[in-house]
């Protein structure tokens, strides 16, 4: 049984970041996409990458406007996370040949909370395999 979940995080200026998770036999895939930009930059992360991003967001929140070291993840979806403090503070996710995905500070708290939920769903699905029923566990 496949599982998917999609949520949009928006702010008053029209910024829209779509956060989705889909589980497959080989593991969970977390996707982030800037829906408000014409070229729609995106990043795809494993649960490990999503966990690193959530920690990086909290560290960036505590560090900005001062710089901090970059973080990198390896396979299955390698990514580099960096804090850009030139102008408005933003976390930038770079992956291979993709256009970098920038996430402004105004979305960090809501993205952090959303990643907590996404990671929990992904872990539960991975641990339970095909037996996982996200509605059934609530009753």
C-alpha positions in Angstrom: 0.0 0.0 0.0 1.4 3.4 -1.0 0.9 6.4 1.1 1.0 10.1 0.1 0.4 13.4 1.8 0.6 16.9 0.5 0.4 20.3 2.3 1.0 23.8 1.1 2.7 26.4 3.4 1.8 29.9 2.4 2.5 33.4 3.8 0.8 36.8 3.3 3.3 37.8 0.5 2.2 34.9 -1.7 5.1 32.6 -1.0 3.9 29.0 -1.4 6.0 25.9 -0.4 4.5 22.5 -1.1 5.6 19.7 1.2 4.7 16.2 0.2 5.7 12.7 1.2 5.1 9.5 -0.7 6.2 6.1 0.5 7.3 3.4 -1.9 8.8 -0.1 -1.3 12.3 1.4 -1.4 11.5 4.1 1.2 9.9 7.4 1.7 10.4 10.4 -0.5 9.9 14.0 0.8 9.4 16.6 -1.9 9.6 20.4 -1.4 8.5 22.7 -4.2 8.2 26.5 -4.5 4.8 26.8 -6.1 4.9 30.6 -6.3 7.9 30.8 -8.6 7.6 30.3 -12.4 10.4 27.8 -12.6 9.2 25.9 -9.5 12.5 25.0 -7.9 12.2 21.7 -5.9 14.2 19.3 -3.8 13.6 15.6 -3.1 14.9 14.2 0.2 14.9 10.9 2.0 13.7 10.8 5.5 17.3 11.2 6.6 17.6 14.4 4.5 14.3 15.7 5.9 15.6 15.1 9.4 18.8 17.0 8.6 16.8 19.8 7.1 14.6 20.1 10.2 17.6 20.4 12.4 19.3 22.8 10.0 16.2 25.0 10.1 16.3 25.2 13.9 20.0 25.9 13.8 19.5 28.6 11.2 16.8 30.2 13.2 19.2 30.4 16.2 22.2 31.5 14.1 20.8 34.1 11.7 21.9 36.7 10.8 25.3 35.1 11.6 26.7 32.5 9.3 26.9 28.8 10.2 28.5 25.8 8.5 26.8 24.0 5.6 25.4 20.5 6.1 25.4 17.7 3.4 23.6 14.4 3.0 24.6 11.5 0.9 22.5 9.0 -1.0 19.8 8.2 -1.9 19.1 11.9 -2.5 22.3 13.9 -1.9 21.7 17.5 -0.8 23.6 20.5 0.6 21.9 22.9 3.0 23.3 26.3 3.5 22.3 29.5 5.3 22.4 32.6 3.1 22.3 35.8 5.2 22.8 38.3 2.4 19.7 40.4 2.6 16.8 38.3 4.0 18.0 35.2 5.8 17.1 32.0 3.8 18.0 28.4 3.8 19.1 27.2 0.4 18.9 23.5 -0.6 21.2 22.5 -3.5 21.0 19.2 -5.3 22.9 18.1 -8.3 21.9 20.0 -11.4 18.6 21.3 -10.0 18.0 25.0 -9.5 18.6 25.8 -5.8 15.5 25.9 -3.6 15.5 28.9 -1.3 13.3 29.1 1.8 12.9 32.4 3.5 12.9 32.8 7.3 9.2 33.6 7.3 8.5 29.9 6.5 11.0 28.2 8.7 8.8 27.6 11.8 5.9 26.2 9.8 8.3 24.1 7.6 9.9 22.7 10.7 6.5 21.7 12.2 5.5 20.2 8.9 8.7 18.2 8.6 8.1 16.8 12.1 4.7 15.4 10.9 6.1 14.2 7.6 9.0 12.4 9.3 6.7 10.7 11.8 4.4 9.5 8.9 7.4 8.2 7.0 8.9 6.4 10.0 5.6 4.8 10.9 5.0 3.6 7.4 8.5 2.2 7.1 8.3 0.4 10.4 4.9 -1.1 9.8 5.4 -1.9 6.1 2.1 -2.7 4.3 0.3 -3.0 7.6 0.4 0.8 8.3 -3.0 2.5 8.3 -2.7 6.2 9.4 -6.5 6.4 10.1 -6.6 3.1 12.0 -3.9 4.1 14.4 -6.0 7.0 15.6 -8.9 4.7 16.7 
